[in-house]
Every structure is written in C-alpha cells, then in structure tokens.
C-alpha cells in the first residue's frame, strides 16, 4: 500500500499554527513526515497541489509552496 511521501499542512493564520501544533505535536516536534508550511495560503496551496500531483516528494512540495511567496501578480 502506498502511504504517500508525507503530509504538508498549510495554515492561514497564526492561531491555526498553534492549533496544528497542539493537536499533532509530541513535545515541540510534529510527527515524522509532517511539515507545517510557511507559505501564502492560496498560492501556496495551488503550488503544493500541482507539485504533489506531479509526483514530487514532500520536501519539493514544501519548497514549491514557499516559492509561491515570490510570485508577481502584476
């Protein structure tokens, strides 16, 4: 069974970060294979989904979402 490369958690506000950490973290660490993304919500989500659907690994998905912060809109 394919268990995937991991889980990328994209949050919209600081309070969501605290909630995710409270629910998932053991001590100060998230479970193995889980990454909390510091990325713009919509652009980061699109970049992460496109990367993941193309078969990218977790670290590449995280990088794609973070890179979305640099996208120019004008």
PQR file of N, CA, C, O and H, with PARSE charges and radii, in Angstrom:
ATOM      1  N   UNK A   1       0.831  -1.169   0.000 -0.4000 1.5000
ATOM      2  CA  UNK A   1       0.000   0.000   0.000 -0.0000 2.0000
ATOM      3  C   UNK A   1       0.882   1.241   0.000  0.5500 1.7000
ATOM      4  O   UNK A   1       1.820   1.347   0.790 -0.5500 1.4000
ATOM      5  N   UNK A   2       0.575   2.180  -0.893 -0.4000 1.5000
ATOM      6  CA  UNK A   2       1.305   3.444  -0.948 -0.0000 2.0000
ATOM      7  C   UNK A   2       0.833   4.336   0.188  0.5500 1.7000
ATOM      8  O   UNK A   2      -0.348   4.676   0.257 -0.5500 1.4000
ATOM      9  H   UNK A   2      -0.187   2.095  -1.535  0.4000 1.0000
ATOM     10  N   UNK A   3       1.734   4.716   1.073 -0.4000 1.5000
ATOM     11  CA  UNK A   3       1.376   5.557   2.215 -0.0000 2.0000
ATOM     12  C   UNK A   3       1.728   7.018   1.950  0.5500 1.7000
ATOM     13  O   UNK A   3       1.593   7.851   2.845 -0.5500 1.4000
ATOM     14  H   UNK A   3       2.693   4.439   1.016  0.4000 1.0000
ATOM     15  N   UNK A   4       2.173   7.342   0.744 -0.4000 1.5000
ATOM     16  CA  UNK A   4       2.494   8.721   0.410 -0.0000 2.0000
ATOM     17  C   UNK A   4       3.846   9.149   0.941  0.5500 1.7000
ATOM     18  O   UNK A   4       4.529   8.403   1.643 -0.5500 1.4000
ATOM     19  H   UNK A   4       2.282   6.664   0.017  0.4000 1.0000
ATOM     20  N   UNK A   5       4.211  10.360   0.591 -0.4000 1.5000
ATOM     21  CA  UNK A   5       5.511  10.895   0.983 -0.0000 2.0000
ATOM     22  C   UNK A   5       5.445  11.674   2.283  0.5500 1.7000
ATOM     23  O   UNK A   5       6.482  12.007   2.859 -0.5500 1.4000
ATOM     24  H   UNK A   5       3.656  10.966   0.020  0.4000 1.0000
ATOM     25  N   UNK A   6       4.246  11.967   2.752 -0.4000 1.5000
ATOM     26  CA  UNK A   6       4.094  12.740   3.974 -0.0000 2.0000
ATOM     27  C   UNK A   6       2.899  13.657   3.882  0.5500 1.7000
ATOM     28  O   UNK A   6       2.068  13.537   2.981 -0.5500 1.4000
ATOM     29  H   UNK A   6       3.404  11.696   2.285  0.4000 1.0000
ATOM     30  N   UNK A   7       2.825  14.567   4.818 -0.4000 1.5000
ATOM     31  CA  UNK A   7       1.692  15.492   4.891 -0.0000 2.0000
ATOM     32  C   UNK A   7       2.228  16.916   4.982  0.5500 1.7000
ATOM     33  O   UNK A   7       3.044  17.233   5.848 -0.5500 1.4000
ATOM     34  H   UNK A   7       3.499  14.665   5.550  0.4000 1.0000
ATOM     35  N   UNK A   8       1.756  17.767   4.077 -0.4000 1.5000
ATOM     36  CA  UNK A   8       2.082  19.185   4.105 -0.0000 2.0000
ATOM     37  C   UNK A   8       0.867  19.917   4.653  0.5500 1.7000
ATOM     38  O   UNK A   8      -0.213  19.858   4.064 -0.5500 1.4000
ATOM     39  H   UNK A   8       1.093  17.510   3.374  0.4000 1.0000
ATOM     40  N   UNK A   9       1.033  20.599   5.766 -0.4000 1.5000
ATOM     41  CA  UNK A   9      -0.077  21.302   6.414 -0.0000 2.0000
ATOM     42  C   UNK A   9       0.062  22.794   6.130  0.5500 1.7000
ATOM     43  O   UNK A   9       1.026  23.435   6.549 -0.5500 1.4000
ATOM     44  H   UNK A   9       1.910  20.646   6.245  0.4000 1.0000
ATOM     45  N   UNK A  10      -0.916  23.329   5.413 -0.4000 1.5000
ATOM     46  CA  UNK A  10      -0.919  24.745   5.065 -0.0000 2.0000
ATOM     47  C   UNK A  10      -1.948  25.449   5.940  0.5500 1.7000
ATOM     48  O   UNK A  10      -3.110  25.045   5.984 -0.5500 1.4000
ATOM     49  H   UNK A  10      -1.699  22.809   5.073  0.4000 1.0000
ATOM     50  N   UNK A  11      -1.530  26.485   6.626 -0.4000 1.5000
ATOM     51  CA  UNK A  11      -2.425  27.192   7.554 -0.0000 2.0000
ATOM     52  C   UNK A  11      -2.596  28.637   7.108  0.5500 1.7000
ATOM     53  O   UNK A  11      -1.749  29.187   6.404 -0.5500 1.4000
ATOM     54  H   UNK A  11      -0.586  26.814   6.590  0.4000 1.0000
ATOM     55  N   UNK A  12      -3.705  29.248   7.529 -0.4000 1.5000
ATOM     56  CA  UNK A  12      -3.993  30.609   7.092 -0.0000 2.0000
ATOM     57  C   UNK A  12      -3.656  31.685   8.120  0.5500 1.7000
ATOM     58  O   UNK A  12      -3.368  32.819   7.738 -0.5500 1.4000
ATOM     59  H   UNK A  12      -4.393  28.802   8.102  0.4000 1.0000
ATOM     60  N   UNK A  13      -3.683  31.368   9.391 -0.4000 1.5000
ATOM     61  CA  UNK A  13      -3.437  32.362  10.439 -0.0000 2.0000
ATOM     62  C   UNK A  13      -2.555  31.789  11.536  0.5500 1.7000
ATOM     63  O   UNK A  13      -2.404  30.574  11.657 -0.5500 1.4000
ATOM     64  H   UNK A  13      -3.917  30.446   9.701  0.4000 1.0000
ATOM     65  N   UNK A  14      -1.981  32.669  12.325 -0.4000 1.5000
ATOM     66  CA  UNK A  14      -1.134  32.226  13.429 -0.0000 2.0000
ATOM     67  C   UNK A  14      -1.845  31.311  14.403  0.5500 1.7000
ATOM     68  O   UNK A  14      -1.239  30.386  14.944 -0.5500 1.4000
ATOM     69  H   UNK A  14      -2.103  33.656  12.227  0.4000 1.0000
ATOM     70  N   UNK A  15      -3.131  31.562  14.633 -0.4000 1.5000
ATOM     71  CA  UNK A  15      -3.867  30.700  15.557 -0.0000 2.0000
ATOM     72  C   UNK A  15      -4.004  29.285  15.007  0.5500 1.7000
ATOM     73  O   UNK A  15      -4.072  28.323  15.771 -0.5500 1.4000
ATOM     74  H   UNK A  15      -3.623  32.313  14.193  0.4000 1.0000
ATOM     75  N   UNK A  16      -4.045  29.158  13.686 -0.4000 1.5000
ATOM     76  CA  UNK A  16      -4.107  27.827  13.076 -0.0000 2.0000
ATOM     77  C   UNK A  16      -2.802  27.071  13.301  0.5500 1.7000
ATOM     78  O   UNK A  16      -2.812  25.854  13.485 -0.5500 1.4000
ATOM     79  H   UNK A  16      -3.990  29.940  13.065  0.4000 1.0000
ATOM     80  N   UNK A  17      -1.694  27.778  13.288 -0.4000 1.5000
ATOM     81  CA  UNK A  17      -0.396  27.156  13.576 -0.0000 2.0000
ATOM     82  C   UNK A  17      -0.410  26.587  14.992  0.5500 1.7000
ATOM     83  O   UNK A  17       0.009  25.451  15.217 -0.5500 1.4000
ATOM     84  H   UNK A  17      -1.686  28.767  13.139  0.4000 1.0000
ATOM     85  N   UNK A  18      -0.886  27.373  15.929 -0.4000 1.5000
ATOM     86  CA  UNK A  18      -0.953  26.913  17.318 -0.0000 2.0000
ATOM     87  C   UNK A  18      -1.868  25.704  17.456  0.5500 1.7000
ATOM     88  O   UNK A  18      -1.560  24.775  18.203 -0.5500 1.4000
ATOM     89  H   UNK A  18      -1.226  28.296  15.746  0.4000 1.0000
ATOM     90  N   UNK A  19      -2.987  25.706  16.745 -0.4000 1.5000
ATOM     91  CA  UNK A  19      -3.923  24.583  16.802 -0.0000 2.0000
ATOM     92  C   UNK A  19      -3.297  23.318  16.244  0.5500 1.7000
ATOM     93  O   UNK A  19      -3.401  22.253  16.853 -0.5500 1.4000
ATOM     94  H   UNK A  19      -3.237  26.461  16.138  0.4000 1.0000
ATOM     95  N   UNK A  20      -2.647  23.424  15.087 -0.4000 1.5000
ATOM     96  CA  UNK A  20      -1.998  22.256  14.481 -0.0000 2.0000
ATOM     97  C   UNK A  20      -0.942  21.696  15.416  0.5500 1.7000
ATOM     98  O   UNK A  20      -0.876  20.486  15.630 -0.5500 1.4000
ATOM     99  H   UNK A  20      -2.563  24.289  14.593  0.4000 1.0000
ATOM    100  N   UNK A  21      -0.127  22.557  15.965 -0.4000 1.5000
ATOM    101  CA  UNK A  21       0.924  22.091  16.874 -0.0000 2.0000
ATOM    102  C   UNK A  21       0.328  21.449  18.124  0.5500 1.7000
ATOM    103  O   UNK A  21       0.846  20.445  18.613 -0.5500 1.4000
ATOM    104  H   UNK A  21      -0.180  23.541  15.791  0.4000 1.0000
ATOM    105  N   UNK A  22      -0.740  22.015  18.635 -0.4000 1.5000
ATOM    106  CA  UNK A  22      -1.373  21.448  19.833 -0.0000 2.0000
ATOM    107  C   UNK A  22      -1.971  20.074  19.548  0.5500 1.7000
ATOM    108  O   UNK A  22      -1.916  19.187  20.400 -0.5500 1.4000
ATOM    109  H   UNK A  22      -1.161  22.831  18.237  0.4000 1.0000
ATOM    110  N   UNK A  23      -2.536  19.894  18.369 -0.4000 1.5000
ATOM    111  CA  UNK A  23      -3.187  18.628  18.041 -0.0000 2.0000
ATOM    112  C   UNK A  23      -2.217  17.550  17.580  0.5500 1.7000
ATOM    113  O   UNK A  23      -2.422  16.371  17.869 -0.5500 1.4000
ATOM    114  H   UNK A  23      -2.580  20.615  17.677  0.4000 1.0000
ATOM    115  N   UNK A  24      -1.159  17.938  16.864 -0.4000 1.5000
ATOM    116  CA  UNK A  24      -0.282  16.947  16.246 -0.0000 2.0000
ATOM    117  C   UNK A  24       1.062  16.759  16.924  0.5500 1.7000
ATOM    118  O   UNK A  24       1.641  15.674  16.856 -0.5500 1.4000
ATOM    119  H   UNK A  24      -0.992  18.896  16.630  0.4000 1.0000
ATOM    120  N   UNK A  25       1.562  17.783  17.568 -0.4000 1.5000
ATOM    121  CA  UNK A  25       2.937  17.737  18.058 -0.0000 2.0000
ATOM    122  C   UNK A  25       3.083  16.860  19.294  0.5500 1.7000
ATOM    123  O   UNK A  25       2.213  16.792  20.162 -0.5500 1.4000
ATOM    124  H   UNK A  25       1.092  18.664  17.623  0.4000 1.0000
ATOM    125  N   UNK A  26       4.218  16.202  19.323 -0.4000 1.5000
ATOM    126  CA  UNK A  26       4.641  15.469  20.515 -0.0000 2.0000
ATOM    127  C   UNK A  26       5.820  16.263  21.062  0.5500 1.7000
ATOM    128  O   UNK A  26       6.917  16.217  20.505 -0.5500 1.4000
ATOM    129  H   UNK A  26       4.925  16.257  18.617  0.4000 1.0000
ATOM    130  N   UNK A  27       5.600  16.975  22.133 -0.4000 1.5000
ATOM    131  CA  UNK A  27       6.616  17.914  22.596 -0.0000 2.0000
ATOM    132  C   UNK A  27       6.599  19.101  21.655  0.5500 1.7000
ATOM    133  O   UNK A  27       5.548  19.702  21.429 -0.5500 1.4000
ATOM    134  H   UNK A  27       4.709  17.011  22.586  0.4000 1.0000
ATOM    135  N   UNK A  28       7.754  19.444  21.106 -0.4000 1.5000
ATOM    136  CA  UNK A  28       7.835  20.550  20.147 -0.0000 2.0000
ATOM    137  C   UNK A  28       7.930  20.065  18.708  0.5500 1.7000
ATOM    138  O   UNK A  28       8.049  20.880  17.793 -0.5500 1.4000
ATOM    139  H   UNK A  28       8.607  18.956  21.290  0.4000 1.0000
ATOM    140  N   UNK A  29       7.880  18.763  18.492 -0.4000 1.5000
ATOM    141  CA  UNK A  29       8.086  18.197  17.162 -0.0000 2.0000
ATOM    142  C   UNK A  29       6.792  17.673  16.562  0.5500 1.7000
ATOM    143  O   UNK A  29       5.992  17.035  17.246 -0.5500 1.4000
ATOM    144  H   UNK A  29       7.784  18.101  19.235  0.4000 1.0000
ATOM    145  N   UNK A  30       6.595  17.946  15.278 -0.4000 1.5000
ATOM    146  CA  UNK A  30       5.474  17.351  14.552 -0.0000 2.0000
ATOM    147  C   UNK A  30       5.828  15.906  14.219  0.5500 1.7000
ATOM    148  O   UNK A  30       7.005  15.549  14.212 -0.5500 1.4000
ATOM    149  H   UNK A  30       7.245  18.464  14.722  0.4000 1.0000
ATOM    150  N   UNK A  31       4.833  15.073  13.944 -0.4000 1.5000
ATOM    151  CA  UNK A  31       5.117  13.676  13.597 -0.0000 2.0000
ATOM    152  C   UNK A  31       6.025  13.577  12.369  0.5500 1.7000
ATOM    153  O   UNK A  31       6.027  14.467  11.519 -0.5500 1.4000
ATOM    154  H   UNK A  31       3.876  15.364  13.949  0.4000 1.0000
ATOM    155  N   UNK A  32       6.782  12.509  12.283 -0.4000 1.5000
ATOM    156  CA  UNK A  32       7.658  12.259  11.141 -0.0000 2.0000
ATOM    157  C   UNK A  32       6.846  12.313   9.859  0.5500 1.7000
ATOM    158  O   UNK A  32       5.748  11.762   9.783 -0.5500 1.4000
ATOM    159  H   UNK A  32       6.781  11.786  12.974  0.4000 1.0000
ATOM    160  N   UNK A  33       7.395  12.983   8.851 -0.4000 1.5000
ATOM    161  CA  UNK A  33       6.713  13.082   7.569 -0.0000 2.0000
ATOM    162  C   UNK A  33       5.652  14.161   7.514  0.5500 1.7000
ATOM    163  O   UNK A  33       4.859  14.203   6.574 -0.5500 1.4000
ATOM    164  H   UNK A  33       8.287  13.431   8.912  0.4000 1.0000
ATOM    165  N   UNK A  34       5.626  15.037   8.513 -0.4000 1.5000
ATOM    166  CA  UNK A  34       4.662  16.139   8.535 -0.0000 2.0000
ATOM    167  C   UNK A  34       5.424  17.455   8.502  0.5500 1.7000
ATOM    168  O   UNK A  34       6.359  17.662   9.275 -0.5500 1.4000
ATOM    169  H   UNK A  34       6.270  15.003   9.277  0.4000 1.0000
ATOM    170  N   UNK A  35       5.019  18.339   7.607 -0.4000 1.5000
ATOM    171  CA  UNK A  35       5.654  19.655   7.513 -0.0000 2.0000
ATOM    172  C   UNK A  35       4.585  20.734   7.621  0.5500 1.7000
ATOM    173  O   UNK A  35       3.543  20.654   6.969 -0.5500 1.4000
ATOM    174  H   UNK A  35       4.259  18.172   6.979  0.4000 1.0000
ATOM    175  N   UNK A  36       4.840  21.719   8.427 -0.4000 1.5000
ATOM    176  CA  UNK A  36       3.977  22.887   8.559 -0.0000 2.0000
ATOM    177  C   UNK A  36       4.531  23.942   7.605  0.5500 1.7000
ATOM    178  O   UNK A  36       5.670  24.381   7.763 -0.5500 1.4000
ATOM    179  H   UNK A  36       5.686  21.785   8.956  0.4000 1.0000
ATOM    180  N   UNK A  37       3.739  24.347   6.623 -0.4000 1.5000
ATOM    181  CA  UNK A  37       4.229  25.227   5.567 -0.0000 2.0000
ATOM    182  C   UNK A  37       4.103  26.698   5.938  0.5500 1.7000
ATOM    183  O   UNK A  37       3.069  27.136   6.444 -0.5500 1.4000
ATOM    184  H   UNK A  37       2.813  23.990   6.495  0.4000 1.0000
ATOM    185  N   UNK A  38       5.150  27.446   5.687 -0.4000 1.5000
ATOM    186  CA  UNK A  38       5.130  28.898   5.820 -0.0000 2.0000
ATOM    187  C   UNK A  38       5.036  29.446   4.402  0.5500 1.7000
ATOM    188  O   UNK A  38       6.047  29.736   3.763 -0.5500 1.4000
ATOM    189  H   UNK A  38       5.990  27.091   5.276  0.4000 1.0000
ATOM    190  N   UNK A  39       3.797  29.583   3.923 -0.4000 1.5000
ATOM    191  CA  UNK A  39       3.571  29.983   2.536 -0.0000 2.0000
ATOM    192  C   UNK A  39       2.256  30.744   2.445  0.5500 1.7000
ATOM    193  O   UNK A  39       1.393  30.606   3.311 -0.5500 1.4000
ATOM    194  H   UNK A  39       2.976  29.348   4.443  0.4000 1.0000
ATOM    195  N   UNK A  40       2.102  31.554   1.387 -0.4000 1.5000
ATOM    196  CA  UNK A  40       0.815  32.213   1.188 -0.0000 2.0000
ATOM    197  C   UNK A  40      -0.266  31.155   0.986  0.5500 1.7000
ATOM    198  O   UNK A  40      -0.032  30.145   0.322 -0.5500 1.4000
ATOM    199  H   UNK A  40       2.803  31.666   0.683  0.4000 1.0000
ATOM    200  N   UNK A  41      -1.439  31.380   1.551 -0.4000 1.5000
ATOM    201  CA  UNK A  41      -2.458  30.331   1.616 -0.0000 2.0000
ATOM    202  C   UNK A  41      -2.913  29.844   0.242  0.5500 1.7000
ATOM    203  O   UNK A  41      -2.776  28.658  -0.057 -0.5500 1.4000
ATOM    204  H   UNK A  41      -1.630  32.200   2.091  0.4000 1.0000
ATOM    205  N   UNK A  42      -3.439  30.712  -0.587 -0.4000 1.5000
ATOM    206  CA  UNK A  42      -3.982  30.270  -1.879 -0.0000 2.0000
ATOM    207  C   UNK A  42      -2.872  29.877  -2.840  0.5500 1.7000
ATOM    208  O   UNK A  42      -2.884  28.773  -3.385 -0.5500 1.4000
ATOM    209  H   UNK A  42      -3.550  31.676  -0.344  0.4000 1.0000
ATOM    210  N   UNK A  43      -1.910  30.772  -3.054 -0.4000 1.5000
ATOM    211  CA  UNK A  43      -0.827  30.483  -3.988 -0.0000 2.0000
ATOM    212  C   UNK A  43      -0.015  29.270  -3.540  0.5500 1.7000
ATOM    213  O   UNK A  43       0.376  28.439  -4.359 -0.5500 1.4000
ATOM    214  H   UNK A  43      -1.899  31.669  -2.612  0.4000 1.0000
ATOM    215  N   UNK A  44       0.233  29.177  -2.243 -0.4000 1.5000
ATOM    216  CA  UNK A  44       0.978  28.040  -1.709 -0.0000 2.0000
ATOM    217  C   UNK A  44       0.229  26.736  -1.881  0.5500 1.7000
ATOM    218  O   UNK A  44       0.827  25.709  -2.200 -0.5500 1.4000
ATOM    219  H   UNK A  44      -0.085  29.853  -1.578  0.4000 1.0000
ATOM    220  N   UNK A  45      -1.085  26.772  -1.669 -0.4000 1.5000
ATOM    221  CA  UNK A  45      -1.901  25.564  -1.839 -0.0000 2.0000
ATOM    222  C   UNK A  45      -1.876  25.095  -3.283  0.5500 1.7000
ATOM    223  O   UNK A  45      -1.723  23.902  -3.544 -0.5500 1.4000
ATOM    224  H   UNK A  45      -1.571  27.607  -1.410  0.4000 1.0000
ATOM    225  N   UNK A  46      -2.026  26.020  -4.227 -0.4000 1.5000
ATOM    226  CA  UNK A  46      -2.005  25.647  -5.645 -0.0000 2.0000
ATOM    227  C   UNK A  46      -0.650  25.060  -6.014  0.5500 1.7000
ATOM    228  O   UNK A  46      -0.587  24.010  -6.655 -0.5500 1.4000
ATOM    229  H   UNK A  46      -2.151  26.989  -4.016  0.4000 1.0000
ATOM    230  N   UNK A  47       0.426  25.717  -5.623 -0.4000 1.5000
ATOM    231  CA  UNK A  47       1.767  25.226  -5.941 -0.0000 2.0000
ATOM    232  C   UNK A  47       2.023  23.858  -5.317  0.5500 1.7000
ATOM    233  O   UNK A  47       2.611  22.985  -5.956 -0.5500 1.4000
ATOM    234  H   UNK A  47       0.374  26.569  -5.102  0.4000 1.0000
ATOM    235  N   UNK A  48       1.588  23.670  -4.080 -0.4000 1.5000
ATOM    236  CA  UNK A  48       1.783  22.385  -3.400 -0.0000 2.0000
ATOM    237  C   UNK A  48       1.004  21.272  -4.088  0.5500 1.7000
ATOM    238  O   UNK A  48       1.533  20.178  -4.287 -0.5500 1.4000
ATOM    239  H   UNK A  48       1.111  24.379  -3.561  0.4000 1.0000
ATOM    240  N   UNK A  49      -0.242  21.538  -4.452 -0.4000 1.5000
ATOM    241  CA  UNK A  49      -1.070  20.515  -5.103 -0.0000 2.0000
ATOM    242  C   UNK A  49      -0.509  20.147  -6.470  0.5500 1.7000
ATOM    243  O   UNK A  49      -0.449  18.968  -6.819 -0.5500 1.4000
ATOM    244  H   UNK A  49      -0.672  22.426  -4.291  0.4000 1.0000
ATOM    245  N   UNK A  50      -0.103  21.139  -7.238 -0.4000 1.5000
ATOM    246  CA  UNK A  50       0.461  20.859  -8.562 -0.0000 2.0000
ATOM    247  C   UNK A  50       1.729  20.027  -8.428  0.5500 1.7000
ATOM    248  O   UNK A  50       1.912  19.057  -9.164 -0.5500 1.4000
ATOM    249  H   UNK A  50      -0.152  22.096  -6.954  0.4000 1.0000
ATOM    250  N   UNK A  51       2.599  20.392  -7.506 -0.4000 1.5000
ATOM    251  CA  UNK A  51       3.846  19.641  -7.304 -0.0000 2.0000
ATOM    252  C   UNK A  51       3.576  18.214  -6.846  0.5500 1.7000
ATOM    253  O   UNK A  51       4.162  17.265  -7.367 -0.5500 1.4000
ATOM    254  H   UNK A  51       2.451  21.180  -6.909  0.4000 1.0000
ATOM    255  N   UNK A  52       2.695  18.070  -5.880 -0.4000 1.5000
ATOM    256  CA  UNK A  52       2.386  16.735  -5.353 -0.0000 2.0000
ATOM    257  C   UNK A  52       1.732  15.862  -6.415  0.5500 1.7000
ATOM    258  O   UNK A  52       2.042  14.675  -6.515 -0.5500 1.4000
ATOM    259  H   UNK A  52       2.219  18.841  -5.457  0.4000 1.0000
ATOM    260  N   UNK A  53       0.830  16.435  -7.207 -0.4000 1.5000
ATOM    261  CA  UNK A  53       0.146  15.634  -8.226 -0.0000 2.0000
ATOM    262  C   UNK A  53       1.086  15.217  -9.346  0.5500 1.7000
ATOM    263  O   UNK A  53       0.817  14.250 -10.059 -0.5500 1.4000
ATOM    264  H   UNK A  53       0.578  17.399  -7.125  0.4000 1.0000
ATOM    265  N   UNK A  54       2.191  15.946  -9.504 -0.4000 1.5000
ATOM    266  CA  UNK A  54       3.197  15.579 -10.500 -0.0000 2.0000
ATOM    267  C   UNK A  54       4.183  14.552  -9.955  0.5500 1.7000
ATOM    268  O   UNK A  54       5.097  14.133 -10.664 -0.5500 1.4000
ATOM    269  H   UNK A  54       2.409  16.732  -8.925  0.4000 1.0000
ATOM    270  N   UNK A  55       4.005  14.146  -8.699 -0.4000 1.5000
ATOM    271  CA  UNK A  55       4.847  13.108  -8.121 -0.0000 2.0000
ATOM    272  C   UNK A  55       6.022  13.602  -7.308  0.5500 1.7000
ATOM    273  O   UNK A  55       6.899  12.815  -6.952 -0.5500 1.4000
ATOM    274  H   UNK A  55       3.262  14.487  -8.123  0.4000 1.0000
ATOM    275  N   UNK A  56       6.061  14.893  -7.003 -0.4000 1.5000
ATOM    276  CA  UNK A  56       7.172  15.440  -6.218 -0.0000 2.0000
ATOM    277  C   UNK A  56       7.137  14.901  -4.793  0.5500 1.7000
ATOM    278  O   UNK A  56       6.073  14.579  -4.262 -0.5500 1.4000
ATOM    279  H   UNK A  56       5.348  15.533  -7.292  0.4000 1.0000
ATOM    280  N   UNK A  57       8.299  14.810  -4.191 -0.4000 1.5000
ATOM    281  CA  UNK A  57       8.404  14.389  -2.799 -0.0000 2.0000
ATOM    282  C   UNK A  57       7.996  15.510  -1.859  0.5500 1.7000
ATOM    283  O   UNK A  57       7.767  16.641  -2.287 -0.5500 1.4000
ATOM    284  H   UNK A  57       9.162  15.071  -4.622  0.4000 1.0000
ATOM    285  N   UNK A  58       7.908  15.191  -0.591 -0.4000 1.5000
ATOM    286  CA  UNK A  58       7.436  16.145   0.406 -0.0000 2.0000
ATOM    287  C   UNK A  58       8.284  17.411   0.445  0.5500 1.7000
ATOM    288  O   UNK A  58       7.735  18.512   0.487 -0.5500 1.4000
ATOM    289  H   UNK A  58       8.094  14.271  -0.244  0.4000 1.0000
ATOM    290  N   UNK A  59       9.590  17.284   0.432 -0.4000 1.5000
ATOM    291  CA  UNK A  59      10.450  18.474   0.509 -0.0000 2.0000
ATOM    292  C   UNK A  59      10.275  19.360  -0.714  0.5500 1.7000
ATOM    293  O   UNK A  59      10.324  20.584  -0.593 -0.5500 1.4000
ATOM    294  H   UNK A  59      10.037  16.390   0.398  0.4000 1.0000
ATOM    295  N   UNK A  60      10.073  18.772  -1.892 -0.4000 1.5000
ATOM    296  CA  UNK A  60       9.833  19.558  -3.104 -0.0000 2.0000
ATOM    297  C   UNK A  60       8.484  20.261  -3.040  0.5500 1.7000
ATOM    298  O   UNK A  60       8.348  21.389  -3.514 -0.5500 1.4000
ATOM    299  H   UNK A  60      10.034  17.778  -1.990  0.4000 1.0000
ATOM    300  N   UNK A  61       7.491  19.606  -2.461 -0.4000 1.5000
ATOM    301  CA  UNK A  61       6.172  20.222  -2.290 -0.0000 2.0000
ATOM    302  C   UNK A  61       6.282  21.409  -1.343  0.5500 1.7000
ATOM    303  O   UNK A  61       5.714  22.469  -1.605 -0.5500 1.4000
ATOM    304  H   UNK A  61       7.601  18.690  -2.076  0.4000 1.0000
ATOM    305  N   UNK A  62       7.002  21.236  -0.255 -0.4000 1.5000
ATOM    306  CA  UNK A  62       7.217  22.324   0.705 -0.0000 2.0000
ATOM    307  C   UNK A  62       7.929  23.494   0.020  0.5500 1.7000
ATOM    308  O   UNK A  62       7.546  24.650   0.205 -0.5500 1.4000
ATOM    309  H   UNK A  62       7.463  20.374  -0.043  0.4000 1.0000
ATOM    310  N   UNK A  63       8.954  23.197  -0.765 -0.4000 1.5000
ATOM    311  CA  UNK A  63       9.705  24.245  -1.464 -0.0000 2.0000
ATOM    312  C   UNK A  63       8.831  24.978  -2.479  0.5500 1.7000
ATOM    313  O   UNK A  63       8.913  26.201  -2.597 -0.5500 1.4000
ATOM    314  H   UNK A  63       9.264  22.259  -0.916  0.4000 1.0000
ATOM    315  N   UNK A  64       8.001  24.247  -3.208 -0.4000 1.5000
ATOM    316  CA  UNK A  64       7.118  24.875  -4.194 -0.0000 2.0000
ATOM    317  C   UNK A  64       6.131  25.819  -3.515  0.5500 1.7000
ATOM    318  O   UNK A  64       5.878  26.917  -4.011 -0.5500 1.4000
ATOM    319  H   UNK A  64       7.935  23.253  -3.112  0.4000 1.0000
ATOM    320  N   UNK A  65       5.581  25.398  -2.395 -0.4000 1.5000
ATOM    321  CA  UNK A  65       4.641  26.250  -1.665 -0.0000 2.0000
ATOM    322  C   UNK A  65       5.339  27.506  -1.152  0.5500 1.7000
ATOM    323  O   UNK A  65       4.790  28.603  -1.253 -0.5500 1.4000
ATOM    324  H   UNK A  65       5.787  24.506  -1.992  0.4000 1.0000
ATOM    325  N   UNK A  66       6.530  27.358  -0.608 -0.4000 1.5000
ATOM    326  CA  UNK A  66       7.274  28.509  -0.090 -0.0000 2.0000
ATOM    327  C   UNK A  66       7.665  29.465  -1.214  0.5500 1.7000
ATOM    328  O   UNK A  66       7.649  30.682  -1.033 -0.5500 1.4000
ATOM    329  H   UNK A  66       6.976  26.466  -0.526  0.4000 1.0000
ATOM    330  N   UNK A  67       8.012  28.919  -2.362 -0.4000 1.5000
ATOM    331  CA  UNK A  67       8.396  29.746  -3.509 -0.0000 2.0000
ATOM    332  C   UNK A  67       7.224  30.599  -4.002  0.5500 1.7000
ATOM    333  O   UNK A  67       7.433  31.653  -4.603 -0.5500 1.4000
ATOM    334  H   UNK A  67       8.025  27.930  -2.510  0.4000 1.0000
ATOM    335  N   UNK A  68       6.012  30.150  -3.753 -0.4000 1.5000
ATOM    336  CA  UNK A  68       4.829  30.897  -4.186 -0.0000 2.0000
ATOM    337  C   UNK A  68       4.801  32.304  -3.592  0.5500 1.7000
ATOM    338  O   UNK A  68       4.131  33.188  -4.126 -0.5500 1.4000
ATOM    339  H   UNK A  68       5.843  29.294  -3.265  0.4000 1.0000
ATOM    340  N   UNK A  69       5.513  32.513  -2.509 -0.4000 1.5000
ATOM    341  CA  UNK A  69       5.581  33.844  -1.889 -0.0000 2.0000
ATOM    342  C   UNK A  69       6.202  34.863  -2.852  0.5500 1.7000
ATOM    343  O   UNK A  69       5.932  36.058  -2.734 -0.5500 1.4000
ATOM    344  H   UNK A  69       6.057  31.795  -2.075  0.4000 1.0000
ATOM    345  N   UNK A  70       7.015  34.416  -3.786 -0.4000 1.5000
ATOM    346  CA  UNK A  70       7.713  35.328  -4.701 -0.0000 2.0000
ATOM    347  C   UNK A  70       6.941  35.590  -5.989  0.5500 1.7000
ATOM    348  O   UNK A  70       7.397  36.387  -6.808 -0.5500 1.4000
ATOM    349  H   UNK A  70       7.234  33.445  -3.882  0.4000 1.0000
ATOM    350  N   UNK A  71       5.799  34.957  -6.199 -0.4000 1.5000
ATOM    351  CA  UNK A  71       5.035  35.137  -7.440 -0.0000 2.0000
ATOM    352  C   UNK A  71       4.574  36.585  -7.573  0.5500 1.7000
ATOM    353  O   UNK A  71       4.022  37.165  -6.639 -0.5500 1.4000
ATOM    354  H   UNK A  71       5.429  34.309  -5.532  0.4000 1.0000
ATOM    355  N   UNK A  72       4.805  37.143  -8.727 -0.4000 1.5000
ATOM    356  CA  UNK A  72       4.346  38.503  -9.022 -0.0000 2.0000
ATOM    357  C   UNK A  72       2.947  38.434  -9.615  0.5500 1.7000
ATOM    358  O   UNK A  72       2.651  37.544 -10.413 -0.5500 1.4000
ATOM    359  H   UNK A  72       5.254  36.672  -9.486  0.4000 1.0000
ATOM    360  N   UNK A  73       2.102  39.351  -9.236 -0.4000 1.5000
ATOM    361  CA  UNK A  73       0.729  39.374  -9.731 -0.0000 2.0000
ATOM    362  C   UNK A  73       0.492  40.495 -10.731  0.5500 1.7000
ATOM    363  O   UNK A  73      -0.570  40.576 -11.350 -0.5500 1.4000
ATOM    364  H   UNK A  73       2.342  40.074  -8.588  0.4000 1.0000
ATOM    365  N   UNK A  74       1.482  41.353 -10.884 -0.4000 1.5000
ATOM    366  CA  UNK A  74       1.323  42.460 -11.832 -0.0000 2.0000
ATOM    367  C   UNK A  74       2.487  42.507 -12.781  0.5500 1.7000
ATOM    368  O   UNK A  74       2.536  43.371 -13.656 -0.5500 1.4000
ATOM    369  H   UNK A  74       2.344  41.288 -10.381  0.4000 1.0000
TER
END
